[in-house]
Amino acid sequence: MTAADTLLGPALVEEATKKSGLVWVRGTGPARALWHVWHEGAAHFVGDGPGEQPLPAGLTDGATAEVTVRSKDKGGRIVAWTASVAQLAPHSDEWEAAVAELRGKRLNAPDAERMTERWARECRIVRLTPLDSRTDLPVTSGAAAPLPTGATTRLPVPAGLPRLLKRSLRKP
């Protein structure tokens, strides 16, 4: 690692993570794409509650996690960094500051006016603080099979639909 990497690494981690809408986080299991906010030198996440994103396994106090940041415009990897994990205690000063930032970035919340109370009661707020960064990314794609989910794809097109569509196109 050169002196330039030592100086530019933290700046690259901060700027790339701030600008990326989501990052890939790996704890002890497979990596997951997570939305986040960058606040006071760390990435903050809310999850593991009803209606919120599932956090990867292994994001517990004192653990480490691997974070890969993608380019906002091209979607390719920019930087990867190792982070120390801290779970914030509900209603602590750090929790309140992080929630103030997260609340503004949470889109389509079903209960926007009571969201912070629900987060305190049912969710986890996790802070990932960078320990080191790597700009020498692997040459392989890193693609993996999708994680199991309860989501479904749409059903097959009904047999009569193509005829109905053709008929509606013929009418003036």
C-alpha positions, 0 to 999 in steps of 0.5 A: 500500500502506497502513501497515496492509498493511505491518504486517499483510501478513507476519502474514497470510502466516504465519498463513494459510500455517500453517493451510492444509494446502496452498498453490498454488505457481507457479515458471516453469510452471503452479501446483501444489497442494503440502503444506508446513510453516511453519518459522522464517518460511518454507514448506518443501516436500519433493518431486521424488522417488519417492513424493513430490509433484512440485514446479513447474518453476523452484523453484531456488536464487535464483529467485522463486515465487508462492504463493497460500494458500487458506482451510482451511475455505472453500477460497477464496484469502486471500493471495498472496505472492512468495517467494525460493526456496532448496534446502536441502543434505542434512544441513545444519543448515537441512535437518535442522530442516526435515526434523524438521518435515516428517517429522511432517506426512508422511502415509502414507509407505511407508517411514516409518522410512527416509524421511529417508534417502530424502529426502536421497538422492532428493528435494529440500527447498525453502524459500520465504521471503516477500518481499511479500504481496498481499491485493487478489486478482484477481476472476477464478477462476484456474481452469486445466485439470488438469495431465497425469498418469498417474492413471486414472479407474475403468473403466465399470460392467460391463453385468451389475452393475445386474441383480446389484444388483437381484437382491440387493435383492429377496432377503430 
